[in-house]
Amino acid sequence: MPLKTFLGAILDGGEQKMKGEANFDKRTFDDEVLSWAKYFDSCHDTLCHVVPTTFIIDYKKSEIVYMSSSIENLLGVDRTGLLGRGGVVKFVDLVNPNDFKVYNEQIFPKQMTYLQTVPHEEAADIVFSNTLRIRQNNGHYKTLLIRKCFIIRKEDGYPLFEFGTLTDTSALKKELSINHTIERFRRGAEYPLYMKVVSEDYFPEMDANLLTAREKEILNNLSLGIKRKDVGKKLFISDNTVANHIKTILRKTNSKNIREAIAICKMNGII
């Protein structure tokens, strides 16, 4: 099953839909999707510049089957051009290439892997969120927050539908990172609860400005084999300060340990 990339899941949807198709009522699924689309369309457009853009992706048809009209205010693109065959490819073309590479090869596979750990009936209660830079029709990028959930096939966990929203966060988010979270939605007796199970940052553009001068100084010393406590003495800072800098370096480089961070930064010419 092609869960290794988003493009793999989308482009292979036509072939996959044949497997186990007799085990679900296609008409029921299509009618349900249509009812959701009608609900989204019924929302008033007066505040469409602040209301999130809603979308539905049908993995069986390998296409975007619904995109609310607010996408035209959000990005200045004609929503009809994103619907039907070829719509997914057109939308992907709007995503910053470096961002999409991270999403396609790292984030989406992680989402699919997690989905396969939950019961079929609970899949829609898993909320996936990530930011991506999306190109407007004027050529400039906006940072959008994508929040979505999936309807999956019971037999193998393959995605059937993706329901989601796009929200402009450009005014709030300045750092060139991709934030990714996975949350489980719980319906409590008094109030709903979102339990965060994954929270991570990816940095698709690792340039010389990724780390501060102090962070580079610390990483350079660690790369020479100098112990952490000795780095602090050398730079006249406390061990706790060095430790905090190391945590930031690991977060910025999305590294598991300092050795991996050193390797990544050397490979990208940061140190």
N, C-alpha and C positions, 0 to 999 in steps of 0.2 A: 504494500500500500504506500503510495507516494506522499508520505507525510514529512519528507525531509525539507521541502520548501513550499511556500505559498503558491508559487507558479506551478509547481508539480501538482498540487491538489486541484488547482483551478483548471489547468490544461488537460488533466487526465479525468476530469469530471464526467465527460461523455462516456468513457469506457467503464468507469467505476459504477455508473448508475445502473448498468445492466445486472450487476451482481446483487442478488437478493432483492430485485425490484418487486418480485411477487410477494415479498414479505411485508410490504406496506402499501397503503392505498394512496397512489400518486395524486388522485383527484382531491383527497382530503388535505394533503400537504399543500397543493397548489391553491385550493380554496382558502386555506388558512393564511397563506402568504398574501393572497389578494385582499383578504379582509384587513390585514395589517396595513397594506399599502393604502387602502381606502381610509383607514383611521388616520394615518399620517397626513394624507391629502386633505382631510377635513379640518386640520389645524389651521388657524387663521394666519395669514401671511403678513399681517400688519407689523409684527415684531420679528420678521424673519431675519433681520440683521443681528439679533441677539439669541434667537432660538436655534438650538443645534440642528445641523443638517442630518436627516435620517436616511439610512440606506439599507437595502436588502440584497445579499448576494446569493444566488442559487448555484450551488456547486454541481448539481446534476446537469444544469444547462450551461455551466461555465460562463455565467454572465451576471451583470448587475440588473436585477429585475425591477428595482425601485430606487429612486434618488429624489429627495424632496427638492422643491423649487428653490429653497434657500441657498443651495449650492451656487446659484448664479450670483447672489449677493456676496457669498463667501469668497469665491475665487474668480467670479466674472466669466465663468464658462457655461455653455449651453448644456443643461442637464440631459437633453435628449441624445446628445452625442456620447454620453456615458452609458446609455442603456443598451440592452441587447448584445448581440455578438460583437466582440471587439471593444466593448466598453471597459472591461477590466484592464486591457492593455493600454487604452487611452488614459485611464486613471493612473496606472502605474507610471506612465510616461510623465505625469505631473509631479511625481514624488522625486525628491532629491536623490540622485543615483547612489550616493554614499549611504544615505538613510535606508533606501530600499534594500541595498545589499545586506545590511545588518538585519533588517526585518525579515527578509526572505530566507536568509541562511541561518539565523540564530534565534530570533524572537518567535516567528511562526512555528518552527519545529518544536520549540519548547512548549508553546501553547497546545499543540496537538498531542504531544507526549503527556502533558498534564491531563488533558481531556480523557485520555484512555484510562486514567486511574479512578475516574468517578463513574457511578452508576448512570446508565443511559437516561433515566428519568430525572437526574439531577444536573445534567449537562447545561441546561439553560440557566441555571443558577450560578454558573461560574462566569464572572465578569472579567474580561481581559481589557487592559488599557495600555496604550502606548502613544507617544508623541511622534510625529513625522513632519518634516518640512515639505509643504506642498506648493507647487508653483501656480501663481495667479496668471491671468491672461496678459498682465503687463510685464511678466517675466520675473517679478519679485516673488520671494517665498514667504509664506505664512506658516507658523508652527501650529499644527492642529493636534488636538487631543482626540484620539479614537477610542471609544468605549463600545464594547460589543460582547455578544454571547452567541453560542452556536446551538443549532439543533443537529444532533448526530444520529447516525444509523445504529440501531440497537445491535446488529450482528457484529460489527467490527469497529464502531466508533468513528467511521468516516463522516466528515461534515456534509450535511445536506443543505443547510441554510445558515447564513451569517446575518444577524440583525445588529445594527450599530448606529452610532451618532458621531458626527464630526463637530468639534467646537474649537473656535479660534482662541488660542492662548498666547498669541504673539505679544500682546501688551504686558504679559506677566513673565514669560519665559525668554531669557536672553542667552542662557548658556547653550552652546551647541552640543547638546547631548540628547539621547533618546531615553526617556523614562519609560519603564515597563513594569506593570504590576498585574498580578492575578489575585482576584478576590472571590471568596465564596459568600454568596448571599443567603442569609438565614432569616426566615420569617419568625420573629419572636412574638410572644404573647403581648408585649407592651409596645415594642418598636422593632423595625427591621435592623438587621446587623450585617455589616460587611466585614468579613474576617480576611485580612490580607495574608496571603500565603507566599507570595513572591513580590519583591520590590528590588529593582536593580536599575543601573544606569549603563548605557552604552555610549561610547564616544566615537562616532563614525569618521570624524576628521581629526586625526591625531597630528597636529602640527606643533611647531615650536612653542606656541602660546598655550598649549594645553596645561602645562605645569608652571607654577610661579618660580621665580628665581631661587627662592629658598628651597622649594620642593626639588628642583633640579640639583641643587647643591647637596641636599641630603641623599638623593638617589645616586648621584655620582660617587659620593663617599662610600655608600653601601655597596656599590658595584665594584669598588676596589677591595672589598673584603673587610672593611673597617666595621667593627661591631657597633650596634646601635648606641650603647652608652658612651662609647668613645667618640662617635659622631657628635653627640650632644656636647661633650667637653671641648671638642675641636671648634665647634661653632658657637660656644658659649650660650647654649640653650639647655633647658632641662630635658631629662629623659622622657617626661610626659609630653613635652612639646614635640619632640622627635616622633613619638608614638602617634600623636594626633596628625602630624604631617604624613606619616606612613599610611594611616587610614584613608586620608584624602587622596593620596597617590593611588592606592588600590582601587578606590571608588572611581576615580577619573579614568583609569586605564582598564577598568573592569577585570582586574587581575585577582587570582586566588591567593597569591603570596608575592613577596617582594622580588623574588627571583624572576617570576613571570613578568612583573612590572618592568624590571630592568631590561629583560629581553625585548619586550614590546617597544619600550622607549628607544632602545638602541636601533631596532629595526626601522623605526619611523623617524630617526634622526632627531629625537627630542633631547637626548643626552649624548 
